[in-house]
C-alpha cells in the first residue's frame, strides 16, 4: 500500500506518519508532499492507494488538489486531515469526492476508524 501525506507542516507530516504506524499501517510505503503542487507531481509519477491531505496550504490547497485530481479523472482515495472541520467544509469535501475529513488534533483510534471504513 502506498500512502501520500500532504501537509505544509513537516511536524504534522511526521505525526501522521507515526499515527499510521500506530494504527497498523506501518508496512505501507509512505511519501510526503508539502503542498498540492508537489502532491500532483507525486501522484502523476506514482499513483498512491490513499492521499491524506491538509486543507490549508500554500501553492495549491487541499480542496484545489482534490478538484484537480477529479477533473483529470484520477480517482485516488482521498481524505482530509485538517485543523478546521466545520460542517460546511465537511459538506464541500464530500461533494468534491473526499472519503472523510478528520479534524486535528486527532487520536490514533480516530484515524484507524476512518481508514478501516474506507480501506476495504
Secondary structure, 3 states (H helix, E strand, C coil): CEEEEECCCHHHHHHHHHHHHHHHHCCCEEEEECCHHHHHHHHHHCCCCEEEECCCCCCCCHHHHHHHHHHCCCCCCEEEEECCCCHHHHHHHHHHCCCEEEECCCCHHHHHHHHHHHCC
